Amino acid sequence: MKKIMVLHGINLNMFGRRDPAQYGSTTLKEIDEELEKLAAELGVSIECYQTNHEGEMVEKVHQIHEEEVDAVVINAGAWTHYSYGLMDAMAILKVPVIEVHMSQVHSREEFRHFSIFSNIAKGQISGFGVRSYLLGLRVAVDIIMENGKEHS
């Protein structure tokens, strides 16, 4: 069974309580539950991981590099705009990376318009709330399946 890692970055444990106008009222636990349900429907397994500590996230990415993970869906939160350490770690990965954001980052503060992951990620999905994650998971599965056909 194909495995997809879902990484949630800094402050994302506050979904449901943090700025509902931007992020809605859905909690991170509820997002993970929706992702797990969709993963089961799509026939893949997922692992969801969240931390507010940059070094722990980098260590998790190193672990992903050593394990059999087929794709990564990441919402790095504010790290998206400045964490060169996390970017360097993500660049080590040899699997598709899909970047997601709950809010429409391009209609927010200017610093949010730039992602340091843009050269690493296959693409970015933003502005659709929880659907951004679900779309990201669907895209990751599609890419995995396309890549599997190319190698068969």
N, CA, C and O atoms as a GROMACS GRO file, in nm:
protein
  608
    1MET      N    1   0.084  -0.119   0.000
    1MET     CA    2   0.000   0.000   0.000
    1MET      C    3   0.089   0.124   0.000
    1MET      O    4   0.185   0.132   0.076
    2LYS      N    5   0.056   0.219  -0.084
    2LYS     CA    6   0.131   0.344  -0.093
    2LYS      C    7   0.110   0.426   0.034
    2LYS      O    8   0.001   0.426   0.092
    3LYS      N    9   0.215   0.496   0.076
    3LYS     CA   10   0.208   0.576   0.199
    3LYS      C   11   0.237   0.723   0.168
    3LYS      O   12   0.332   0.756   0.097
    4ILE      N   13   0.153   0.808   0.223
    4ILE     CA   14   0.170   0.952   0.208
    4ILE      C   15   0.185   1.015   0.345
    4ILE      O   16   0.109   0.986   0.437
    5MET      N   17   0.284   1.100   0.358
    5MET     CA   18   0.308   1.173   0.483
    5MET      C   19   0.245   1.310   0.472
    5MET      O   20   0.264   1.380   0.372
    6VAL      N   21   0.170   1.350   0.573
    6VAL     CA   22   0.111   1.484   0.580
    6VAL      C   23   0.180   1.558   0.693
    6VAL      O   24   0.172   1.518   0.809
    7LEU      N   25   0.247   1.667   0.658
    7LEU     CA   26   0.321   1.746   0.757
    7LEU      C   27   0.248   1.879   0.782
    7LEU      O   28   0.216   1.952   0.688
    8HIS      N   29   0.223   1.907   0.909
    8HIS     CA   30   0.161   2.033   0.951
    8HIS      C   31   0.265   2.111   1.030
    8HIS      O   32   0.322   2.060   1.127
    9GLY      N   33   0.290   2.234   0.990
    9GLY     CA   34   0.394   2.314   1.053
    9GLY      C   35   0.347   2.398   1.170
    9GLY      O   36   0.246   2.370   1.236
   10ILE      N   37   0.423   2.500   1.193
   10ILE     CA   38   0.412   2.586   1.310
   10ILE      C   39   0.274   2.653   1.322
   10ILE      O   40   0.221   2.706   1.225
   11ASN      N   41   0.220   2.648   1.440
   11ASN     CA   42   0.092   2.709   1.480
   11ASN      C   43  -0.031   2.639   1.422
   11ASN      O   44  -0.143   2.679   1.453
   12LEU      N   45  -0.014   2.537   1.341
   12LEU     CA   46  -0.130   2.474   1.278
   12LEU      C   47  -0.210   2.388   1.375
   12LEU      O   48  -0.323   2.350   1.346
   13ASN      N   49  -0.152   2.357   1.490
   13ASN     CA   50  -0.227   2.291   1.596
   13ASN      C   51  -0.337   2.382   1.651
   13ASN      O   52  -0.423   2.337   1.726
   14MET      N   53  -0.333   2.508   1.613
   14MET     CA   54  -0.433   2.606   1.660
   14MET      C   55  -0.550   2.621   1.564
   14MET      O   56  -0.638   2.704   1.588
   15PHE      N   57  -0.554   2.544   1.455
   15PHE     CA   58  -0.670   2.550   1.366
   15PHE      C   59  -0.796   2.528   1.449
   15PHE      O   60  -0.798   2.447   1.541
   16GLY      N   61  -0.900   2.601   1.415
   16GLY     CA   62  -1.026   2.594   1.489
   16GLY      C   63  -1.036   2.699   1.597
   16GLY      O   64  -1.146   2.732   1.642
   17ARG      N   65  -0.922   2.751   1.640
   17ARG     CA   66  -0.918   2.856   1.743
   17ARG      C   67  -0.848   2.981   1.695
   17ARG      O   68  -0.866   3.088   1.752
   18ARG      N   69  -0.767   2.968   1.591
   18ARG     CA   70  -0.687   3.079   1.542
   18ARG      C   71  -0.753   3.142   1.420
   18ARG      O   72  -0.774   3.075   1.319
   19ASP      N   73  -0.784   3.268   1.428
   19ASP     CA   74  -0.833   3.349   1.317
   19ASP      C   75  -0.932   3.273   1.228
   19ASP      O   76  -0.900   3.240   1.113
   20PRO      N   77  -1.052   3.245   1.281
   20PRO     CA   78  -1.150   3.169   1.203
   20PRO      C   79  -1.187   3.234   1.069
   20PRO      O   80  -1.230   3.164   0.977
   21ALA      N   81  -1.172   3.365   1.057
   21ALA     CA   82  -1.203   3.430   0.929
   21ALA      C   83  -1.109   3.381   0.820
   21ALA      O   84  -1.149   3.371   0.704
   22GLN      N   85  -0.984   3.350   0.855
   22GLN     CA   86  -0.886   3.299   0.757
   22GLN      C   87  -0.889   3.147   0.746
   22GLN      O   88  -0.879   3.091   0.637
   23TYR      N   89  -0.905   3.081   0.862
   23TYR     CA   90  -0.882   2.936   0.866
   23TYR      C   91  -1.006   2.853   0.896
   23TYR      O   92  -0.999   2.730   0.893
   24GLY      N   93  -1.118   2.916   0.923
   24GLY     CA   94  -1.239   2.841   0.954
   24GLY      C   95  -1.238   2.788   1.096
   24GLY      O   96  -1.154   2.826   1.177
   25SER      N   97  -1.333   2.702   1.126
   25SER     CA   98  -1.348   2.651   1.262
   25SER      C   99  -1.307   2.505   1.276
   25SER      O  100  -1.319   2.448   1.385
   26THR      N  101  -1.261   2.444   1.169
   26THR     CA  102  -1.219   2.303   1.173
   26THR      C  103  -1.087   2.290   1.246
   26THR      O  104  -0.993   2.364   1.220
   27THR      N  105  -1.082   2.194   1.338
   27THR     CA  106  -0.959   2.172   1.414
   27THR      C  107  -0.861   2.085   1.336
   27THR      O  108  -0.899   2.021   1.237
   28LEU      N  109  -0.737   2.083   1.379
   28LEU     CA  110  -0.636   1.998   1.315
   28LEU      C  111  -0.675   1.851   1.327
   28LEU      O  112  -0.656   1.774   1.232
   29LYS      N  113  -0.727   1.812   1.440
   29LYS     CA  114  -0.772   1.673   1.458
   29LYS      C  115  -0.880   1.638   1.355
   29LYS      O  116  -0.878   1.530   1.298
   30GLU      N  117  -0.972   1.729   1.332
   30GLU     CA  118  -1.078   1.705   1.233
   30GLU      C  119  -1.021   1.699   1.091
   30GLU      O  120  -1.067   1.619   1.010
   31ILE      N  121  -0.923   1.782   1.062
   31ILE     CA  122  -0.856   1.777   0.931
   31ILE      C  123  -0.790   1.641   0.912
   31ILE      O  124  -0.806   1.578   0.808
   32ASP      N  125  -0.717   1.596   1.014
   32ASP     CA  126  -0.651   1.466   1.005
   32ASP      C  127  -0.752   1.354   0.986
   32ASP      O  128  -0.728   1.260   0.910
   33GLU      N  129  -0.866   1.362   1.055
   33GLU     CA  130  -0.969   1.259   1.041
   33GLU      C  131  -1.026   1.258   0.899
   33GLU      O  132  -1.050   1.151   0.843
   34GLU      N  133  -1.047   1.376   0.841
   34GLU     CA  134  -1.096   1.382   0.703
   34GLU      C  135  -0.993   1.326   0.606
   34GLU      O  136  -1.028   1.256   0.511
   35LEU      N  137  -0.866   1.356   0.630
   35LEU     CA  138  -0.760   1.303   0.545
   35LEU      C  139  -0.753   1.151   0.555
   35LEU      O  140  -0.737   1.083   0.454
   36GLU      N  141  -0.765   1.097   0.676
   36GLU     CA  142  -0.760   0.953   0.694
   36GLU      C  143  -0.878   0.885   0.623
   36GLU      O  144  -0.861   0.780   0.562
   37LYS      N  145  -0.994   0.946   0.631
   37LYS     CA  146  -1.113   0.890   0.563
   37LYS      C  147  -1.091   0.889   0.411
   37LYS      O  148  -1.119   0.789   0.345
   38LEU      N  149  -1.042   1.001   0.356
   38LEU     CA  150  -1.017   1.007   0.212
   38LEU      C  151  -0.907   0.910   0.172
   38LEU      O  152  -0.918   0.844   0.068
   39ALA      N  153  -0.802   0.899   0.252
   39ALA     CA  154  -0.694   0.806   0.221
   39ALA      C  155  -0.747   0.663   0.210
   39ALA      O  156  -0.709   0.589   0.119
   40ALA      N  157  -0.835   0.625   0.301
   40ALA     CA  158  -0.895   0.491   0.296
   40ALA      C  159  -0.974   0.473   0.167
   40ALA      O  160  -0.966   0.368   0.103
   41GLU      N  161  -1.049   0.576   0.128
   41GLU     CA  162  -1.127   0.568   0.003
   41GLU      C  163  -1.035   0.554  -0.118
   41GLU      O  164  -1.068   0.484  -0.214
   42LEU      N  165  -0.919   0.621  -0.112
   42LEU     CA  166  -0.826   0.620  -0.225
   42LEU      C  167  -0.731   0.499  -0.222
   42LEU      O  168  -0.655   0.478  -0.316
   43GLY      N  169  -0.736   0.421  -0.115
   43GLY     CA  170  -0.654   0.301  -0.106
   43GLY      C  171  -0.508   0.326  -0.073
   43GLY      O  172  -0.420   0.251  -0.115
   44VAL      N  173  -0.482   0.433   0.004
   44VAL     CA  174  -0.346   0.463   0.048
   44VAL      C  175  -0.346   0.479   0.200
   44VAL      O  176  -0.451   0.500   0.261
   45SER      N  177  -0.230   0.470   0.258
   45SER     CA  178  -0.218   0.497   0.401
   45SER      C  179  -0.154   0.634   0.418
   45SER      O  180  -0.076   0.679   0.333
   46ILE      N  181  -0.188   0.700   0.527
   46ILE     CA  182  -0.126   0.829   0.556
   46ILE      C  183  -0.079   0.831   0.700
   46ILE      O  184  -0.129   0.758   0.786
   47GLU      N  185   0.017   0.916   0.724
   47GLU     CA  186   0.059   0.950   0.859
   47GLU      C  187   0.058   1.102   0.866
   47GLU      O  188   0.114   1.169   0.780
   48CYS      N  189  -0.005   1.155   0.970
   48CYS     CA  190  -0.010   1.300   0.989
   48CYS      C  191   0.081   1.337   1.105
   48CYS      O  192   0.082   1.268   1.207
   49TYR      N  193   0.156   1.444   1.089
   49TYR     CA  194   0.253   1.487   1.190
   49TYR      C  195   0.250   1.638   1.200
   49TYR      O  196   0.251   1.707   1.099
   50GLN      N  197   0.246   1.690   1.323
   50GLN     CA  198   0.250   1.834   1.346
   50GLN      C  199   0.351   1.865   1.456
   50GLN      O  200   0.361   1.793   1.555
   51THR      N  201   0.425   1.974   1.436
   51THR     CA  202   0.514   2.025   1.540
   51THR      C  203   0.527   2.175   1.524
   51THR      O  204   0.511   2.230   1.416
   52ASN      N  205   0.557   2.239   1.636
   52ASN     CA  206   0.588   2.383   1.636
   52ASN      C  207   0.738   2.407   1.646
   52ASN      O  208   0.783   2.521   1.660
   53HIS      N  209   0.815   2.300   1.638
   53HIS     CA  210   0.960   2.309   1.655
   53HIS      C  211   1.030   2.275   1.523
   53HIS      O  212   1.022   2.162   1.475
   54GLU      N  213   1.096   2.372   1.468
   54GLU     CA  214   1.156   2.358   1.335
   54GLU      C  215   1.253   2.240   1.328
   54GLU      O  216   1.250   2.164   1.231
   55GLY      N  217   1.337   2.224   1.428
   55GLY     CA  218   1.432   2.113   1.428
   55GLY      C  219   1.363   1.978   1.428
   55GLY      O  220   1.410   1.884   1.364
   56GLU      N  221   1.252   1.967   1.500
   56GLU     CA  222   1.176   1.841   1.501
   56GLU      C  223   1.118   1.813   1.362
   56GLU      O  224   1.115   1.698   1.318
   57MET      N  225   1.073   1.919   1.294
   57MET     CA  226   1.019   1.899   1.159
   57MET      C  227   1.131   1.854   1.065
   57MET      O  228   1.110   1.766   0.982
   58VAL      N  229   1.246   1.914   1.076
   58VAL     CA  230   1.361   1.874   0.994
   58VAL      C  231   1.396   1.727   1.021
   58VAL      O  232   1.421   1.651   0.928
   59GLU      N  233   1.397   1.688   1.148
   59GLU     CA  234   1.425   1.548   1.183
   59GLU      C  235   1.320   1.454   1.123
   59GLU      O  236   1.354   1.345   1.077
   60LYS      N  237   1.194   1.497   1.122
   60LYS     CA  238   1.088   1.414   1.063
   60LYS      C  239   1.111   1.399   0.912
   60LYS      O  240   1.092   1.290   0.858
   61VAL      N  241   1.150   1.506   0.846
   61VAL     CA  242   1.180   1.498   0.703
   61VAL      C  243   1.297   1.403   0.678
   61VAL      O  244   1.294   1.325   0.583
   62HIS      N  245   1.399   1.408   0.762
   62HIS     CA  246   1.512   1.315   0.749
   62HIS      C  247   1.462   1.170   0.764
   62HIS      O  248   1.506   1.082   0.690
   63GLN      N  249   1.371   1.148   0.858
   63GLN     CA  250   1.313   1.015   0.879
   63GLN      C  251   1.236   0.971   0.754
   63GLN      O  252   1.246   0.856   0.712
   64ILE      N  253   1.159   1.063   0.696
   64ILE     CA  254   1.084   1.032   0.573
   64ILE      C  255   1.179   0.988   0.463
   64ILE      O  256   1.150   0.894   0.389
   65HIS      N  257   1.294   1.055   0.454
   65HIS     CA  258   1.394   1.020   0.352
   65HIS      C  259   1.441   0.876   0.368
   65HIS      O  260   1.469   0.808   0.268
   66GLU      N  261   1.450   0.829   0.492
   66GLU     CA  262   1.500   0.694   0.519
   66GLU      C  263   1.390   0.588   0.508
   66GLU      O  264   1.421   0.470   0.492
   67GLU      N  265   1.264   0.628   0.517
   67GLU     CA  266   1.153   0.532   0.516
   67GLU      C  267   1.096   0.519   0.375
   67GLU      O  268   1.135   0.590   0.283
   68GLU      N  269   1.003   0.426   0.361
   68GLU     CA  270   0.933   0.411   0.234
   68GLU      C  271   0.807   0.495   0.237
   68GLU      O  272   0.700   0.447   0.275
   69VAL      N  273   0.820   0.618   0.195
   69VAL     CA  274   0.709   0.712   0.182
   69VAL      C  275   0.701   0.748   0.034
   69VAL      O  276   0.804   0.773  -0.029
   70ASP      N  277   0.580   0.751  -0.020
   70ASP     CA  278   0.564   0.770  -0.164
   70ASP      C  279   0.537   0.915  -0.204
   70ASP      O  280   0.556   0.952  -0.320
   71ALA      N  281   0.492   0.997  -0.109
   71ALA     CA  282   0.466   1.139  -0.137
   71ALA      C  283   0.450   1.212  -0.004
   71ALA      O  284   0.426   1.152   0.100
   72VAL      N  285   0.466   1.345  -0.012
   72VAL     CA  286   0.450   1.431   0.106
   72VAL      C  287   0.354   1.543   0.071
   72VAL      O  288   0.366   1.607  -0.033
   73VAL      N  289   0.258   1.566   0.160
   73VAL     CA  290   0.171   1.684   0.154
   73VAL      C  291   0.212   1.770   0.272
   73VAL      O  292   0.212   1.722   0.386
   74ILE      N  293   0.247   1.896   0.247
   74ILE     CA  294   0.296   1.980   0.355
   74ILE      C  295   0.227   2.115   0.357
   74ILE      O  296   0.210   2.181   0.255
   75ASN      N  297   0.187   2.154   0.477
   75ASN     CA  298   0.150   2.292   0.508
   75ASN      C  299   0.248   2.334   0.615
   75ASN      O  300   0.230   2.301   0.732
   76ALA      N  301   0.350   2.405   0.576
   76ALA     CA  302   0.456   2.443   0.669
   76ALA      C  303   0.419   2.566   0.752
   76ALA      O  304   0.498   2.609   0.837
   77GLY      N  305   0.300   2.622   0.730
   77GLY     CA  306   0.264   2.743   0.803
   77GLY      C  307   0.362   2.855   0.768
   77GLY      O  308   0.405   2.867   0.654
   78ALA      N  309   0.396   2.934   0.866
   78ALA     CA  310   0.486   3.048   0.843
   78ALA      C  311   0.625   3.006   0.797
   78ALA      O  312   0.695   3.085   0.735
   79TRP      N  313   0.666   2.882   0.827
   79TRP     CA  314   0.796   2.835   0.779
   79TRP      C  315   0.805   2.839   0.627
   79TRP      O  316   0.915   2.844   0.571
   80THR      N  317   0.691   2.838   0.561
   80THR     CA  318   0.685   2.844   0.415
   80THR      C  319   0.765   2.962   0.361
   80THR      O  320   0.820   2.955   0.251
   81HIS      N  321   0.772   3.068   0.437
   81HIS     CA  322   0.826   3.194   0.387
   81HIS      C  323   0.970   3.223   0.429
   81HIS      O  324   1.032   3.317   0.380
   82TYR      N  325   1.024   3.140   0.522
   82TYR     CA  326   1.158   3.176   0.569
   82TYR      C  327   1.246   3.061   0.616
   82TYR      O  328   1.364   3.084   0.644
   83SER      N  329   1.196   2.940   0.626
   83SER     CA  330   1.276   2.832   0.685
   83SER      C  331   1.366   2.765   0.581
   83SER      O  332   1.328   2.666   0.518
   84TYR      N  333   1.483   2.821   0.565
   84TYR     CA  334   1.578   2.763   0.470
   84TYR      C  335   1.629   2.628   0.517
   84TYR      O  336   1.665   2.543   0.436
   85GLY      N  337   1.633   2.607   0.648
   85GLY     CA  338   1.672   2.476   0.701
   85GLY      C  339   1.572   2.368   0.662
   85GLY      O  340   1.611   2.259   0.620
   86LEU      N  341   1.444   2.399   0.675
   86LEU     CA  342   1.341   2.303   0.635
   86LEU      C  343   1.342   2.284   0.483
   86LEU      O  344   1.323   2.172   0.435
   87MET      N  345   1.363   2.391   0.410
   87MET     CA  346   1.371   2.380   0.264
   87MET      C  347   1.486   2.287   0.224
   87MET      O  348   1.468   2.201   0.137
   88ASP      N  349   1.602   2.303   0.285
   88ASP     CA  350   1.716   2.216   0.254
   88ASP      C  351   1.683   2.071   0.285
   88ASP      O  352   1.719   1.981   0.209
   89ALA      N  353   1.616   2.048   0.397
   89ALA     CA  354   1.578   1.910   0.432
   89ALA      C  355   1.480   1.854   0.329
   89ALA      O  356   1.495   1.741   0.284
   90MET      N  357   1.380   1.933   0.291
   90MET     CA  358   1.280   1.888   0.194
   90MET      C  359   1.345   1.858   0.058
   90MET      O  360   1.299   1.769  -0.014
   91ALA      N  361   1.449   1.931   0.024
   91ALA     CA  362   1.516   1.911  -0.105
   91ALA      C  363   1.584   1.775  -0.113
   91ALA      O  364   1.614   1.727  -0.223
   92ILE      N  365   1.607   1.711   0.000
   92ILE     CA  366   1.668   1.578   0.003
   92ILE      C  367   1.570   1.472  -0.047
   92ILE      O  368   1.612   1.370  -0.102
   93LEU      N  369   1.441   1.497  -0.028
   93LEU     CA  370   1.340   1.397  -0.061
   93LEU      C  371   1.336   1.369  -0.210
   93LEU      O  372   1.356   1.459  -0.292
   94LYS      N  373   1.312   1.244  -0.244
   94LYS     CA  374   1.304   1.203  -0.384
   94LYS      C  375   1.162   1.165  -0.423
   94LYS      O  376   1.140   1.098  -0.523
   95VAL      N  377   1.065   1.209  -0.342
   95VAL     CA  378   0.924   1.180  -0.368
   95VAL      C  379   0.851   1.310  -0.398
   95VAL      O  380   0.899   1.418  -0.362
   96PRO      N  381   0.735   1.302  -0.462
   96PRO     CA  382   0.659   1.424  -0.490
   96PRO      C  383   0.617   1.496  -0.361
   96PRO      O  384   0.576   1.433  -0.264
   97VAL      N  385   0.630   1.628  -0.364
   97VAL     CA  386   0.589   1.712  -0.251
   97VAL      C  387   0.479   1.805  -0.301
   97VAL      O  388   0.496   1.874  -0.402
   98ILE      N  389   0.367   1.807  -0.229
   98ILE     CA  390   0.255   1.895  -0.262
   98ILE      C  391   0.240   1.993  -0.147
   98ILE      O  392   0.225   1.953  -0.032
   99GLU      N  393   0.246   2.122  -0.178
   99GLU     CA  394   0.233   2.227  -0.076
   99GLU      C  395   0.087   2.272  -0.069
   99GLU      O  396   0.025   2.300  -0.171
  100VAL      N  397   0.034   2.279   0.053
  100VAL     CA  398  -0.104   2.323   0.071
  100VAL      C  399  -0.113   2.432   0.177
  100VAL      O  400  -0.031   2.440   0.268
  101HIS      N  401  -0.215   2.516   0.162
  101HIS     CA  402  -0.246   2.621   0.261
  101HIS      C  403  -0.396   2.636   0.269
  101HIS      O  404  -0.465   2.635   0.167
  102MET      N  405  -0.446   2.651   0.389
  102MET     CA  406  -0.590   2.669   0.410
  102MET      C  407  -0.636   2.804   0.354
  102MET      O  408  -0.739   2.811   0.287
  103SER      N  409  -0.560   2.909   0.380
  103SER     CA  410  -0.599   3.043   0.336
  103SER      C  411  -0.542   3.073   0.198
  103SER      O  412  -0.452   3.003   0.151
  104GLN      N  413  -0.595   3.174   0.136
  104GLN     CA  414  -0.544   3.218   0.005
  104GLN      C  415  -0.425   3.310   0.033
  104GLN      O  416  -0.441   3.431   0.054
  105VAL      N  417  -0.306   3.252   0.033
  105VAL     CA  418  -0.186   3.324   0.073
  105VAL      C  419  -0.156   3.444  -0.017
  105VAL      O  420  -0.094   3.540   0.027
  106HIS      N  421  -0.200   3.439  -0.142
  106HIS     CA  422  -0.168   3.547  -0.236
  106HIS      C  423  -0.258   3.669  -0.220
  106HIS      O  424  -0.235   3.771  -0.284
  107SER      N  425  -0.360   3.658  -0.138
  107SER     CA  426  -0.445   3.774  -0.111
  107SER      C  427  -0.422   3.828   0.030
  107SER      O  428  -0.498   3.911   0.079
  108ARG      N  429  -0.317   3.779   0.094
  108ARG     CA  430  -0.285   3.822   0.231
  108ARG      C  431  -0.162   3.912   0.230
  108ARG      O  432  -0.128   3.971   0.127
  109GLU      N  433  -0.096   3.923   0.344
  109GLU     CA  434   0.022   4.009   0.355
  109GLU      C  435   0.127   3.970   0.251
  109GLU      O  436   0.139   3.854   0.214
  110GLU      N  437   0.201   4.069   0.206
  110GLU     CA  438   0.296   4.047   0.097
  110GLU      C  439   0.398   3.936   0.128
  110GLU      O  440   0.433   3.859   0.038
  111PHE      N  441   0.445   3.928   0.252
  111PHE     CA  442   0.546   3.826   0.283
  111PHE      C  443   0.493   3.684   0.260
  111PHE      O  444   0.572   3.592   0.240
  112ARG      N  445   0.361   3.666   0.262
  112ARG     CA  446   0.302   3.534   0.242
  112ARG      C  447   0.293   3.495   0.094
  112ARG      O  448   0.260   3.381   0.063
  113HIS      N  449   0.322   3.587   0.005
  113HIS     CA  450   0.310   3.559  -0.138
  113HIS      C  451   0.424   3.471  -0.190
  113HIS      O  452   0.412   3.412  -0.298
  114PHE      N  453   0.531   3.460  -0.115
  114PHE     CA  454   0.648   3.385  -0.160
  114PHE      C  455   0.665   3.258  -0.078
  114PHE      O  456   0.659   3.262   0.045
  115SER      N  457   0.686   3.147  -0.146
  115SER     CA  458   0.714   3.020  -0.080
  115SER      C  459   0.854   2.975  -0.116
  115SER      O  460   0.891   2.969  -0.233
  116ILE      N  461   0.933   2.945  -0.014
  116ILE     CA  462   1.068   2.895  -0.041
  116ILE      C  463   1.066   2.751  -0.090
  116ILE      O  464   1.168   2.697  -0.132
  117PHE      N  465   0.947   2.687  -0.085
  117PHE     CA  466   0.934   2.549  -0.133
  117PHE      C  467   0.895   2.542  -0.280
  117PHE      O  468   0.879   2.433  -0.334
  118SER      N  469   0.879   2.655  -0.345
  118SER     CA  470   0.828   2.654  -0.482
  118SER      C  471   0.919   2.579  -0.579
  118SER      O  472   0.870   2.526  -0.679
  119ASN      N  473   1.047   2.572  -0.552
  119ASN     CA  474   1.138   2.497  -0.640
  119ASN      C  475   1.139   2.348  -0.608
  119ASN      O  476   1.194   2.269  -0.685
  120ILE      N  477   1.080   2.310  -0.496
  120ILE     CA  478   1.081   2.171  -0.451
  120ILE      C  479   0.946   2.105  -0.476
  120ILE      O  480   0.939   1.990  -0.519
  121ALA      N  481   0.840   2.178  -0.448
  121ALA     CA  482   0.704   2.122  -0.457
  121ALA      C  483   0.661   2.106  -0.602
  121ALA      O  484   0.698   2.185  -0.689
  122LYS      N  485   0.583   2.002  -0.627
  122LYS     CA  486   0.523   1.983  -0.760
  122LYS      C  487   0.423   2.095  -0.788
  122LYS      O  488   0.403   2.134  -0.903
  123GLY      N  489   0.361   2.146  -0.682
  123GLY     CA  490   0.264   2.254  -0.695
  123GLY      C  491   0.210   2.296  -0.561
  123GLY      O  492   0.240   2.235  -0.458
  124GLN      N  493   0.132   2.401  -0.563
  124GLN     CA  494   0.074   2.458  -0.441
  124GLN      C  495  -0.077   2.469  -0.458
  124GLN      O  496  -0.126   2.510  -0.563
  125ILE      N  497  -0.149   2.433  -0.353
  125ILE     CA  498  -0.294   2.448  -0.348
  125ILE      C  499  -0.326   2.535  -0.227
  125ILE      O  500  -0.290   2.500  -0.115
  126SER      N  501  -0.394   2.648  -0.250
  126SER     CA  502  -0.424   2.737  -0.137
  126SER      C  503  -0.560   2.800  -0.154
  126SER      O  504  -0.612   2.814  -0.265
  127GLY      N  505  -0.617   2.838  -0.039
  127GLY     CA  506  -0.739   2.916  -0.040
  127GLY      C  507  -0.868   2.838  -0.030
  127GLY      O  508  -0.976   2.898  -0.036
  128PHE      N  509  -0.862   2.707  -0.016
  128PHE     CA  510  -0.982   2.625  -0.014
  128PHE      C  511  -1.011   2.564   0.122
  128PHE      O  512  -1.087   2.468   0.132
  129GLY      N  513  -0.952   2.619   0.227
  129GLY     CA  514  -0.976   2.564   0.361
  129GLY      C  515  -0.932   2.419   0.368
  129GLY      O  516  -0.828   2.382   0.314
  130VAL      N  517  -1.012   2.338   0.435
  130VAL     CA  518  -0.980   2.195   0.450
  130VAL      C  519  -0.967   2.129   0.313
  130VAL      O  520  -0.888   2.036   0.297
  131ARG      N  521  -1.042   2.177   0.216
  131ARG     CA  522  -1.035   2.118   0.081
  131ARG      C  523  -0.894   2.128   0.022
  131ARG      O  524  -0.856   2.045  -0.060
  132SER      N  525  -0.816   2.227   0.064
  132SER     CA  526  -0.678   2.235   0.015
  132SER      C  527  -0.602   2.109   0.051
  132SER      O  528  -0.529   2.054  -0.031
  133TYR      N  529  -0.618   2.063   0.174
  133TYR     CA  530  -0.554   1.938   0.216
  133TYR      C  531  -0.607   1.819   0.137
  133TYR      O  532  -0.530   1.736   0.090
  134LEU      N  533  -0.738   1.812   0.123
  134LEU     CA  534  -0.799   1.698   0.053
  134LEU      C  535  -0.758   1.695  -0.094
  134LEU      O  536  -0.730   1.589  -0.150
  135LEU      N  537  -0.754   1.813  -0.156
  135LEU     CA  538  -0.707   1.822  -0.295
  135LEU      C  539  -0.560   1.782  -0.303
  135LEU      O  540  -0.519   1.712  -0.396
  136GLY      N  541  -0.481   1.827  -0.207
  136GLY     CA  542  -0.340   1.791  -0.203
  136GLY      C  543  -0.319   1.641  -0.195
  136GLY      O  544  -0.233   1.586  -0.262
  137LEU      N  545  -0.399   1.575  -0.112
  137LEU     CA  546  -0.391   1.430  -0.100
  137LEU      C  547  -0.430   1.363  -0.231
  137LEU      O  548  -0.364   1.269  -0.276
  138ARG      N  549  -0.538   1.412  -0.294
  138ARG     CA  550  -0.580   1.354  -0.422
  138ARG      C  551  -0.471   1.370  -0.529
  138ARG      O  552  -0.444   1.278  -0.605
  139VAL      N  553  -0.410   1.488  -0.534
  139VAL     CA  554  -0.304   1.513  -0.632
  139VAL      C  555  -0.185   1.421  -0.605
  139VAL      O  556  -0.127   1.365  -0.698
  140ALA      N  557  -0.148   1.407  -0.478
  140ALA     CA  558  -0.036   1.319  -0.443
  140ALA      C  559  -0.063   1.176  -0.491
  140ALA      O  560   0.026   1.111  -0.548
  141VAL      N  561  -0.184   1.127  -0.468
  141VAL     CA  562  -0.219   0.991  -0.512
  141VAL      C  563  -0.214   0.982  -0.664
  141VAL      O  564  -0.161   0.886  -0.718
  142ASP      N  565  -0.269   1.082  -0.733
  142ASP     CA  566  -0.264   1.083  -0.880
  142ASP      C  567  -0.121   1.076  -0.931
  142ASP      O  568  -0.091   1.000  -1.022
  143ILE      N  569  -0.032   1.155  -0.872
  143ILE     CA  570   0.108   1.157  -0.916
  143ILE      C  571   0.174   1.022  -0.890
  143ILE      O  572   0.248   0.972  -0.975
  144ILE      N  573   0.148   0.964  -0.774
  144ILE     CA  574   0.205   0.832  -0.742
  144ILE      C  575   0.160   0.729  -0.845
  144ILE      O  576   0.240   0.650  -0.895
  145MET      N  577   0.031   0.731  -0.876
  145MET     CA  578  -0.023   0.633  -0.971
  145MET      C  579   0.034   0.656  -1.112
  145MET      O  580   0.066   0.560  -1.182
  146GLU      N  581   0.045   0.782  -1.152
  146GLU     CA  582   0.106   0.812  -1.284
  146GLU      C  583   0.249   0.765  -1.289
  146GLU      O  584   0.292   0.706  -1.388
  147ASN      N  585   0.325   0.791  -1.182
  147ASN     CA  586   0.464   0.748  -1.178
  147ASN      C  587   0.476   0.596  -1.180
  147ASN      O  588   0.570   0.542  -1.240
  148GLY      N  589   0.382   0.527  -1.116
  148GLY     CA  590   0.381   0.382  -1.116
  148GLY      C  591   0.358   0.326  -1.256
  148GLY      O  592   0.417   0.225  -1.293
  149LYS      N  593   0.272   0.392  -1.334
  149LYS     CA  594   0.245   0.348  -1.470
  149LYS      C  595   0.366   0.368  -1.559
  149LYS      O  596   0.393   0.287  -1.648
  150GLU      N  597   0.440   0.478  -1.534
  150GLU     CA  598   0.558   0.505  -1.615
  150GLU      C  599   0.665   0.400  -1.595
  150GLU      O  600   0.742   0.371  -1.686
  151HIS      N  601   0.669   0.341  -1.474
  151HIS     CA  602   0.774   0.244  -1.441
  151HIS      C  603   0.730   0.101  -1.468
  151HIS      O  604   0.810   0.009  -1.452
  152SER      N  605   0.604   0.080  -1.508
  152SER     CA  606   0.560  -0.059  -1.528
  152SER      C  607   0.570  -0.100  -1.674
  152SER      O  608   0.537  -0.213  -1.709
   0.00000   0.00000   0.00000
